[in-house]
C-alpha cells in the first residue's frame, strides 16, 4: 500500500526534484530526498500542516522563497524526468524509507560539518553532502507512522 496518494504527474515531480537536488549523490541520495518529500505530505505538523499533496510540497513557499531551491534555480528540475528517477520516485511513495531520511522533514548542504540542530530540529544523519533533520520528539507524531 502506498504511503501517500499519488498520480503519474506526482511521480514526475518527485523524480525531477530528486534529480535536481541530489543527482550527484547517486540513487541512494535521491531516495533520501524523496523520503523528505513524502514525509512532508504525510506530516500534519509544524511547517507542513497545510500541504497535503506532492504538488503542495514541491511548490511550498516559506519566508518568501520556495522550500526547495531547485524550483527557483534548478535547470535540472525543469528538465523531463528520466525513467531511473521515476522508478526511484515510485519506490519512495510505495515503500522505501531509510535512515537518515526515514523520518526527516528537512535537509540541506551546509558546505561544512552538519550542525547538531536545524531550526531547533535534531540532526538525524548525513549522506554525502546533505544533512538530514527529523522533527523534535513529540512535535510531529504523524511523520513516524
N, C-alpha and C positions, 0 to 999 in steps of 0.2 A: 504494500500500500504506500502511496506517495506521501511524503511529509507535508506537501502543500498542493493545492490545486494549481494546475498549470495548463497552458496552451502551447502549441508549437512556437508561437511568437515569443513566449516567455523563455523557452529553451534557447532560442536565438539570442535574446537579450542577455541571459546569463552567460552563454557561450562567448559572446562578444566582450562582455565585461571581464570575464575570467582571463581571456587572452590579453586584453588591453592592460589589465592590472598586474598580471603575473606570468606572461609568456616566458620570460627569462628564467623563471623558476620551475619550468617543466610542468608535466601533468600534475604532479603532487601539489605544487604551489598553486596551480589554477584550481584544483579541487578545494583547497583551503579557502580561497576567495569565494568559490561557490558556496561553501558552508556558511560563510558570513552572510551572503545574500539570502539564502534560505532561512537562516536563523532570524534575520530581521523580519522576514514575512511572518514567521511563527511568533516572534516576540510581541507581547502586548504590554509593553512597559517602556519606561524611560523615553528615549527619543523616537521610539517606534510604535507608539500607541495608535497612530493614525495611518500606518502603512500596512495594507493587508494583501497586496499583490506584488509580484515581481516588478511590474512597471512602477508602482509607487515607490518601491525601494530604490530602484536604479535612478529614478529622476527626483528623489527627495532632495529638497533644499534645506540646509541648516545654516544659520548665520549668514545668509545671503549667497552661499555657494552650494553647488551640488555636493552631496555626500561623497560621491566617487569622482575623483579628479579627472578620470578619463572621459567623463561626459563633457567636460569643458574643453579639455586639452588633448583628448586622445584620438589620434588618427586611426589607431587600430580599432577603437570602439565603433567607429563609423564604417569599418570595412565589413563585408559579409562574413557571417560565421562559417567556420570550416567544420567538416564532419568530425574531426577529432574533438574539438571543443564542444560540439553538440552532444557527442557521446558522454563526455565528462559532465556536462550540464544535466543530462538525463540521470546520471549516477547520483548527483547531489540532491536532486528533487525526489528521488525514489528511496535511496537507502544510504548513501555513502556519507559517513561522518568520522572524523578522526582528529586526534589531538595534534596541534594546538588550536585548530579551527572548529573543533567539535561543538563547542558552546559559545564560541566567540561572536561578538557583535561588532567588533572594531578591529582594524588592522592598519598599520602604516609602516612606511620605510623611514626610519629615523636618520639614516646615513651615519649612525653612531650606535653604541650599545642601546639595547631596549631599556627604556625607563621602567621602574617597578610598577608604576600605575600610569594610566592614560585617562585624563579627566576623571580621576578618583576611581577608576575601574582597574581591577588587578590584572597583572601580566599573566597570560596563560602559557605562553611559549613562543618560540621563534622558529621560522623555517626560512632558511637562506636570509634574504634581506628584510623580510616582513616580520613585525612583532604583532602578536595577537592578544586581544584583551577580552575577558569574559565579564559579565555583569557581576557586581559585588554580591556577596551572599545575601539572599533574601530580597533582592531588588528586582528580580525578573525570573520567577519560577517557570514561566511559560517556555523559556528557551531550553530548559532542561528536560522537556518531555520528549 
